């Protein structure tokens, strides 16, 4: 390893975000949409009351669910029927996140190498990996964290 490696991270714990925006399984899609929007993030881990990760929700999951919800009702209602459409939206947005979140998620440990994290993201077409210790969320590594880390390399020292 060259000297340049001292300025960049090598493991998840070196580059992970520890101030992670999370949501609860019973949170409504309305609440989760607001949380993601205010945090300017495209997804968040879903954690139970003791901090165990039980799933991940993304803006893609929410939009896909809402589009499916409307497709099911499209034949039954004219798009100009605003009261019905408003009711449909409210009904859909009240759904708890646990009903549509992704489960069976890929997680990693704090000592997982950045190369393995990058491979997991690429192979599984995911944007972020929760970092866990004994099932509890301790951080998150996203693609942007990896890019930020690469950007810190001092090319003059390589």
Secondary structure, 3 states (H helix, E strand, C coil): CCHHHHHCCCEHHHHCECCCCEECCCCEHHHHHHHHHHHCCCEEEEECCCCEEEEEEEHHHHHHHHHHHHHHHHHHCCCCCHHHHHHHHHHHHCCEHHHCCECCCCEECCCCEHHHHHHHHHHHCCCEEEEEECCEEEEEEEHHHHHHHHHCCCHHHC
